[in-house]
Amino acid sequence: MSRAVAIVGSGPSGCYLAQALLKAAPELRLDLVDRLPVPYGLVRYGVAPDHQGTKGVIRQFERLFERQGAGFVGNVAVGEDVGLDDLRAAYDAVVLAAGLSADRTLGIAGETLEGVHRAGRLTRALYEHPDAEPLPELGPRVIIMGNGNVAIDIVRLLAKTPDELAGSDLGPVPSAWLAGSGIEEIEIVGRSPAAAAKFDAVMVKELAKLEGVRIRVLGAGASDDPEGAKKIAALEAIDGHGAGPRRITFRFGLTPMELAGEGGRISEARFQDAQGRAIALPCSAFVTAIGFGAEGVLPRDALIGSAADREAGVLAPGLYATGWFRRGPQGTIPDNRADAQLLATRILADLEAEGTPAQKPGRNAFPAWARAVGYEGWKRIDAAEIAAAPENRCRVKIASRETMLALALQTEECPQ
């Protein structure tokens, strides 16, 4: 008798877990349920469009559906279209792999001023997420608060010339927005010392490939820690790079105190350095890239519970969590593979310990999923995007949910 497993979220953490489960137990009836009509989550909408090598993991995940027998149930939001309790009743195990998408805030005065933007909202618009807001006007002087990889992605994309975006999947609307942005200066500000920055050194070194920029690094300091020393060496390698018109400046050890402006719009960001001195930086836009938290109808904080629960990934009998939903916004895409192996072993052990209960119906419990998108529907969307790509792009994403659904469901029946 096969057991039914539902994974909520088809991003890398969900896909890696599905791979591990089906490799160990090919007879499982396994579905990846996603609120979007398309799979792959963070890989599609979180990885920068000019990092196609990272997006290549999708080819590995395709084998889940094409060879290992996993089902994709798209356009179904758990907590809205189907209740979590109902899902748990229909499946022997349910895993929450929905990630984190809410931007954290600084908690300082002035964050509601016009011209203050959250990194997640900005990148969703750049990467053409169907729920994205319109791209904002940034003006000539942009400050990016945060020193993780998301901040570096934003710096790199804002600084690139149109020719440097060739081969990416950046669409025509964000491409035109970048080309006409009029940005003259980008300052990336970190609260911590450079040695404790969250970015990867390789991401910083990539900035040395940019044309049309001038880069300077202020206050990088030194470090005896090997990892910290790598980051500082990467910063030293790009300091002084280029002689172009667009300026990029790195600053470290600055604590944000207040955002100020007149007429409801930001014009200045105020900081305090490690010596307690006040520093004011003029800006036309301020982008916070300081991490992510829970958002949506799944009550993560109530579900996750204790530190022990987070560590094991077990929330309740038959209910599990993985990826950022479990451990918070830390770790890269490959880090999810190790998580998946451990959690798959635990889930299969729990299922075996249950013996042979009555077979659960899985997706057959939900005949009302008439608007669910299956894998074949996704492939129609995929083919249309690739076919529409101009010579200098690898695809053109369809940003409209309605258009995606029209393509996906044109000949597809409700999953059985």
C-alpha positions, 0 to 999 in steps of 0.5 A, a space after each residue: 500500500 502506497 502512502 500519500 505525502 504532500 509538500 507545501 511549496 515547490 521551491 528548492 527545499 520542497 524539491 530536494 525533499 521530494 527527490 530524497 523521499 522518492 529515491 528511498 521510497 519510489 512507491 510514495 504518492 507525492 504531490 508538491 502543492 504551490 499557490 503559484 501556477 508555476 513550480 520552483 519558487 525561489 529559483 524562479 523568483 528569487 535567484 537573480 535573472 543574470 545568474 542562470 548557472 544557479 537556475 540550472 538546478 531546475 533541470 535536476 528538479 524536472 526529473 522529479 516530475 518526469 521520471 520519479 512520478 511526483 505530482 505538481 498541484 499549482 494554483 492552490 493556496 494552502 490556508 485559502 483554497 484548502 485548509 491545513 487540517 484538511 490537507 493533513 486528513 487527506 495525506 499521511 504526511 504534510 511538509 511545510 516548505 513554503 519559505 519566507 517572503 515578508 521583508 523585515 523592517 528596521 524599526 526606525 523613524 521615517 520607514 514609511 516615507 515615499 522612496 523607502 523600499 523593501 528588497 523583497 518587493 523590489 526584486 519580485 517586481 524585477 523578477 516579474 513575480 505575478 503578485 509584484 507591485 509596479 517598479 518604483 522610481 529610484 532617482 539618482 542616489 540609492 542607498 541599499 541597507 544590508 550586506 547579504 547576497 540579496 543586497 549584492 544582487 540589487 547593486 549588481 543589477 542596478 549597476 549593469 549596462 543593458 549589454 551586460 544583461 544579455 543571456 539573462 531572463 530579465 523581461 522587457 519591462 524591468 530591462 527598460 526600467 533599469 536602462 532608464 533609471 538615471 542612477 548615478 550613485 549606489 551606496 551599500 551600507 552594512 551595520 556590521 564590520 566587513 568581516 561579519 558581512 553576510 555576503 559571499 566573497 564570490 558575489 563581491 568579486 563578481 562586481 569587478 566585471 561591471 562596466 561603466 562603474 567606479 567602486 570604492 570600499 570604505 572602512 573594510 578593516 581587517 580580520 584574523 578569522 579566515 572567513 572574514 579575511 576572505 570577505 575583506 580580500 574580496 572587497 580590497 580586490 574591487 576597491 578602485 575598480 573602474 572609471 565609469 560614471 556610475 559610482 558604487 560605495 561600500 560602507 560598514 559599521 553604520 547603524 541606521 537611526 532615522 530616515 528623513 525628508 520633506 513633503 513625505 519623500 526621503 532625502 537623507 538617511 542618518 546613521 551612527 558609526 562605531 564611535 557614536 558619531 552621526 553620519 548623514 547620507 543624502 539619497 533619493 531612494 532607500 532600499 532595505 535588504 535586511 532579511 525575511 520573515 513569515 508572511 501569508 496565511 500559514 501561521 509559522 510562528 505558532 506552528 514552529 514552536 520550540 528550538 527542538 522542533 525547528 531542529 528536527 523539522 517535526 511540528 506534530 504527528 504527520 506534520 513537518 517543516 523544511 527549508 527557510 520555513 523551518 530554520 529561518 532566512 539562512 543558508 543557500 539553495 544547496 544547503 537545503 539538500 542536506 536538510 532534505 536527506 535528514 528529514 526524508 529519513 525521519 518521515 519514512 521512519 515515522 510512516 513505517 512506525 505507524 504500521 498499515 493504517 487505512 489508505 488516505 486519498 491524497 489529492 483525490 480528496 479534493 475534486 474542487 481543485 478544478 483550477 489546479 495546474 499540473 506539470 503538463 500545464 507548467 510545461 506549456 507556460 515554460 515552452 511559451 516563455 522560451 519561444 518568446 525570448 529575443 536573441 539576447 534573452 533565454 526566456 521572457 517570463 509571463 508575469 500575469 497569473 491570468 495569462 499563465 492559467 489560460 496557457 496551463 489550463 487550455 487542454 488540461 483536466 483537473 488532476 485525479 
